[in-house]
Amino acid sequence: MEVAEAVREKKIKYRKWKKENSKEPWMEYKKCRQSAKRVISLAKEKKQKTCASDLNDHEHQNEIFRMTKQMVKERQDITGLNCLKGVSGKVIVDEKGLYRRGTWKN
């Protein structure tokens, strides 16, 4: 809830600055904006670390493949061409190569 509170406070300061349009509310908004960015980045980093540690567990192995499928869907173009970088660093274009274990980077 820390992130939500920081964003809510930032919005309040922004509205105050827009309403008054003076230097003091601008400085308050600027400080609040920086602190909100800091809180958000720390929360993202914490979440990424927990996700990364979960992926190393054998129980969460299927989540890697679920995430890969999601990445493929997001990168799918109108023509239907998919690509990911493999372990060797080359781009994997064929559909079967995308889902083979050990062909792409973690």
PyMOL commands that set and color helices and strands:
alter all, ss='L'
color gray80, all
select helices_A, chain A and resi 2-20+23-55+61-75+95-99
alter helices_A, ss='H'
color red, helices_A
select strands_A, chain A and resi 84-85+91-92
alter strands_A, ss='S'
color yellow, strands_A
deselect
rebuild
show_as cartoon
